[in-house]
């Protein structure tokens, strides 16, 4: 039986941890190790006052919502893989002004188990979307029945990691995910020795894999899981308003899927009526060619193409022009810069190093259908009006110039919904702000993946277990042009409309009347 329980270890609390009472407690203890860092042999696990053994759950009174108490000391990690390390303070002397300053709370990283940076970066990219975080931690157990046992193990591991990234203090050990992912998708579980030859000995490391292929597997997994409004309402933390009141939707189609309206025109026979079709996308490709130097040019090139196909009227092959326009823009836009291709001569992947400039903001309004533009117009006008208010407030009150806007995730009531009323999870302005960048450093099949994310207005580098703060200028230098970190996947989130400018209004009220 699959249950969701609450785990307490020392001062740490973890919500909605999945336990399967049909298998041995050892599987649950592996999850507890990932969560707390306490090895199985050191764990004492109490459920409803009873000590959990190693053989079975027989005699243990456990149900949904039960509290699990874990006792034991954690296995210390090497200092090189622990994030958020704060130096010890000498309490014998009075604290200096420097010592009492708040320590920057860095996001948490994931430990690399040998060439698993591709997986760590893909997980961090997935975690960057607030609605994905909320959905994974609230997904009803019953909705997982559509998954195979192996794929279900992957979801359970992702949920466990998301819980750890939200609550833990040190880098997460993704042991369960590495094992489960290799079982569910064997192509990602291939191991080699250090020389690259496939071996079956114990001295093995994982082969490097493509981070985007891993990310797409995560996306396909979440696409199979349906929502349950009743379960969401019962959760102690309110769900995002974009979840709505209905059930049966999945987070990928709602927040990541866009739609093209395509028109196919016969260039050789004007009498043939145009063909109209629709097409769904989860990622937009940016193909690299000699003339493409900027991301927006690569995206625009995808909207028009020529192809040869058999004419339904004449029955012979003819030349057609395909024109695409955005009929739906998702709340979160994922773009893959097509840097890798397979080189037949060397039988290996080759990386295109070219510099492709991207922007911190993106506006796709001009390439939308007329119908979608009409729906967006009032929201764009409202956004422009609010931006003008902020500019005017900055001119009158210079102290607001460098003040970061409040974080929408922590202050949802300070922002208007970013979606259209009849389409939850869509984008109602066509405008986006860069949210995360997954990069590759190096060449071809080798190299290293990391993720750069925007949190609370600032930017952070998540390099496996190490986290550090970076500047916006450093993000813009990820455009490529060499073996340094090159943007491979760009994740944009919705540009938000402020409901008001409270700081400016408050300041204006106390200004003397002139």
Protein Blocks (a to p, Z undefined) as FASTA:
>chain_A
ZZdddddehjbccehiacdfkbcfklmmmmmmmmnopafklpccdeehiacdfkbmghia
cdehiacddedddddddfklcghiacdddfkbccdfklmpccdddddddddeehilmmmm
mmmmmmmpmklmmmmmmocfklmmmpcfklmmmmmmmmmmmmmmmmmmbdcdfklmmmmm
mmmmmmlmpccdfkopacfbfbdcdddddfklmmmmmmmmmmmpccdfklmmmpmbdcdf
klombehiafklmmmpccdddddddfklmkbccdddddddfbdcddddfklmbfklmmmm
mmpccdddddfklopacddddddddfbdcfbdcddddfbccdfklopacddfbdcdddfb
dcfklmpcfklmmmmmmmmmmmmmmmmmmmmmmmmmmmlmmpccddfklmmmlpccfbdf
klghiafklpacdfbdcddedehjbccddddddeehiacddehjbccdddfklmmmmngj
ijbdcdfbdcdddddddfbdfklmmmmmmpccZZ
